[in-house]
Structure formats: C-alpha cells, structure tokens
Amino acid sequence: MNFASEYVLSKNKTLSDTKETNVFQPDTNVISVTFDHLVDSNNTHAGEAILCSKCRAVLSTHSKITDLENDSKKQWICEFCNFENKIFVHKDEIPNQEEITYLLESNHQTLPTSPSSDSTYTVYCIDISGSMSISSLVNADLNLPTDQKRIERFRNVAGQDYNPRLSSRQRHITRLEAVQIAIDDNLNVLEKNSPAKKIGIVTFNQMVSVIGDGKINQLNIEGDSLESKNEIKTLAEQTPDLDCLSNCKNILKKKLLDLEEGGATALGPALYYSVMLASKKSGSQVILCTDGLANKGIGSLDNQNQDEIDKFYNDISELALSNGVSVSIITIEGTSCKLGLLGEISSKTGGLVNVVNPMHLKEQFSSILEDQIIATNVLAELILTKELYIKDHENFDNCQSKIEKQIGNVTRETELTFEFGVRNDLKMKIKQLPFQLKIFYNNLTGGKFLRVLTQTKQLTDNQNLAEESCNRAILAVNAIQTQGRLLQKNPKSSVLNKYSEYVEKV
C-alpha cells in the first residue's frame, strides 16, 4: 500500500463541491496497491486475525489496547469506527509490524521453488482462418523458420528444381507466419527458463483442432459439436495430461510450423476449450491470437441474440477466474477483431490486451509470458477512518469509509488505485489518520491467506506541502485508471482530461 503523498490533504468544501459539479477533483489523496508481495508468505502471523466487531478492521500494531480492571479481557477502541471491543489477546498475538499475513486455510501442496519447476499450462489458441493469410511487406533481411514449408509449396507448383530466394531486403510475411515466428521463439525461451511448463496448441478456423503438446492424437471439434458447450467441456476433461516442454519441444515446433490458413473463425469454441484445458492447473494462462470476428459455433457474433453472446463470453471469464487462469489477447493492427468482448475477459482475468504490428508479435508474446499469475481469487478491502470517505466515480453519493473490490487473478505487475477525500466536519486537531488494506487471496496451490497492511498518515491543509512530496508515478497510474472509468460512463465528459492535466501540473 503506497500513498501518492506523505500527507493527507484536507481541502475545504471538498465533498459539497463534488456533489454540485458531479465530479471529483483530482488531488494527492491517492493510494496505490500492488500485489508482488503476495508471493512472500514468510511473515505469516501465528493465530487468527482479531477483528473489530463493528467495522471488521483487523487489530494492528497501531491499535491501542488497555487492561480492564478485575477482568482477564482487554479493551480495544477501534481506531477506525471507535467501537469498544472486549478481547482476549496475549501479548504475542498483537502484531508488531505494519504488514502481516494470516493463514486462513492450508494446502499441503508446495509452490514451485524456481521457474524451472513451473508445471503450469500455457495454451496458445491460434486463429488459422483465411484472413491470417494476408501478408505485409517488411523491410528485413531475414530467414524464417517457416521458409522451408514455403519452399515446398513453391516446388509443388513450379517443379522441384525451383529455388526461390526468400531472404531479401524486402519480403512479404503473412499474419500466421508472424504468429509462428513469435511462438517458435517463445518455445526456445521457455525450454531454457521453464522446461517443466506444459505447452498446448489449439487452432481454429471452420473447426477447432487440438494439437496439445504435439504427442497426443490430434482432436478435431467440428460440425454440431461446435455448438455444444457440454461436448467441448467433456472433450477438454478427457484430453490427456500434457507432457512438459523439455520432452516435446521439437515435435511441437514441427506441428506449429506446419499450420496453414483457410476457412471460417470458430473463435468461441476454441477459446472455451482452451480455458477448460488450462483450468487443470491454477496459475495457467491462455494466449489468444486472432485477427477476426467469431463467426462459427457458440459465441458467433453472427448470432442476433446479443444477450446470449454476452453471457457466453462472461461465462468464459467466470470459468477462468474460478480456476486461476489468465486470458491474454493479441490481435493484429488494422483488423476487425471484436476487442470489446474479448478485452473484458482479459481485464477480468488479469491478462493483457495488445493490438500489434505483425513484426512486433515476438516482443508481445514475451511480455505476456513474463506476466505470470501469482495469486487467484483476490479480494481487496480498504478501510478508512470515519473522517474520510472513498471516492466512487460511479456513485457520487456513495461516500463510504470502506470499499471491497473483487479482483480475481493478479500478477506482479497488477496495480490498483483508490482515491479518498476528507469530510467537511474533520477537525484539524487530528494529527494522524489510520488506513488499513485487507487482501484475501489464494496462492497457486489453493492455500487461502489474508494479508493486512496498516499505516498512518499525517493530516495537512497545506496543498503545496502535500504536492511537494507527491509520487507522480502513482498519480499517473490513477489518472489512466480514472479516465478509463470516466470514459465508460460518459465519453463526452468535459472532465476526462482533468486528471492528466493535474499530473502534469504537480
């Protein structure tokens, strides 16, 4: 839990002005939450968290505890809601650090000790429909892993003596070739860094083809089966466990480079199957690479029932979330891919969305592989003292001192921001204000934990003082996230640029 400023800024008429203009004014009262610390469970506190009976804040190192006369109980007046709690607590049970982790439910499995022992799934869900044959002229002198296949095609037409020169200063590369090059490079990196990882390839055009690790018998999903979630689910559950990459890289690469384009786009069935397959191991990921619109099978955008379409893709999000699977989307710039629905899946599951030039696919695949899930079923709860309120851009009258956010999957790069304000009746004689963040999460073996972070900050009404110590990086991230929320609410809002303008000012 990081603050944009070392001070809590109190401004006169903050709340009333907000209601009159129906928009919050940006300032330094911003909290940033990152989750990279969730991988460290060494500081696990013995015993259970002691909760305030009223606001459910957790007893912390900042709590004030007094003995009660003629009673074995102690009194804790909650620093957030002032409720008088009578508690049984031993000295050793009182947290002595601002950041504490509690084990809520154990699991006897152990986490991988290093990347080389990572046995999660990465499923590449690859569009091989006809539009993936569209080529781009690139200025590059290079040899591609797909060149031999292309030479064989030329010779089938022009004769076996034909010897084309594919390496030149300029050449055409199809969208599928760009994907093949990127994944081929990824497999080399993964074999070196994560040889125990399980890699699966699923392709789709007018049917879905499950190549898996390259060693299993290829499974094709076609015809009426493309319309049945139950059939696809059964097929995924019956798919043999994939072998680790170190045992199957060569055959997997061969089948990858043998892929050819043609046909329609059964994106929905392929994505559903891929998430089902990845769901066999928490912390796995699906990387969908497509340039087109789903037009075959369940999830087809040709379906006139928009509610049915929305429900199908929302169900995929919930399936991935409940099993700790992230879904990332890579689409080719200049195409008609329906990013609204697909982007929502990525947003909910902690994945990434990238619209890229075909020649930059390699870098984008690499960045997705580096952004691994570290915790699932994450819920963040921020508790403020009653003198403060949390800014809710979707409901300006909802000025509560506590908020919960269901996040789902998180990676080391996941960042969430909260804005808060000061109520008008706050007395400036209050010098320190407490803040508490509770993070409920599952680790990758299913263990359930509660991470509690409690800090205090000094109050000031001096805006210059608050801004002098501000962290502009936190304000910038909050500006991006807030503008995104405002954009969804009212794209024509005149306040869309207020946050970015504020960051530039300070």
ZIDA-V304163 format. One record per run of one state. SS is the DSSP state (H for helix, E for strand, L for the rest). FROM is the first residue (numbers start at 0). TO is the last residue. If there is no record, write none. Layout:
SS;FROM;TO
SS;FROM;TO
//
This chain:
L;0;0
E;1;2
L;3;5
E;6;8
L;9;12
H;13;20
L;21;28
E;29;33
L;34;34
H;35;38
L;39;42
E;43;44
L;45;49
E;50;50
L;51;56
E;57;57
L;58;63
E;64;66
L;67;72
E;73;76
L;77;82
E;83;86
L;87;89
H;90;92
L;93;97
E;98;104
L;105;113
H;114;116
L;117;119
E;120;126
L;127;128
H;129;132
L;133;133
E;134;138
L;139;145
H;146;157
L;158;168
E;169;173
H;174;192
L;193;196
E;197;203
L;204;206
E;207;211
L;212;217
E;218;220
L;221;221
H;222;226
L;227;227
H;228;237
L;238;242
E;243;243
H;244;256
L;257;265
H;266;277
L;278;283
E;284;289
L;290;304
H;305;321
L;322;324
E;325;331
L;332;337
H;338;348
L;349;351
E;352;355
L;356;356
H;357;369
L;370;371
E;372;383
L;384;386
E;387;389
L;390;400
E;401;410
L;411;413
E;414;421
L;422;430
E;431;441
L;442;446
E;447;459
L;460;461
H;462;467
L;468;470
H;471;488
L;489;496
H;497;504
L;505;505
//
